[in-house]
């Protein structure tokens, strides 16, 4: 009989074992087709600046292209507080700047 198995099982059940937290942030952005290339480059640059290993997916629907990406963060212990409003404002500014440069 393996007593280490039971000792580990008791430790995990008591809450003193390791904890894993998983956070996923999903983003979707829909833009006109004529702005798609500029927006995709801006999104990829922003993701890289954040250090996020995310892939930008594109899906054309009619006259629009929808970009989506997912950020997944694995960390031990308590979850980090996310400020979705701040992230959305920053991302919006990045896209606005990219589109202004396209028009210039």
PENORRA-V656852 format. One record per helix or strand of 3 or more residues. SS is the DSSP state (helix for helix, strand for strand). FROM is the first residue (numbers start at 0). LEN is the number of residues. Records with the same first field share a line. If there is no record, write none. Layout:
SS = FROM-LEN / FROM-LEN
This chain:
helix = 2-11 / 32-18 / 83-20
strand = 19-13 / 56-5 / 63-13
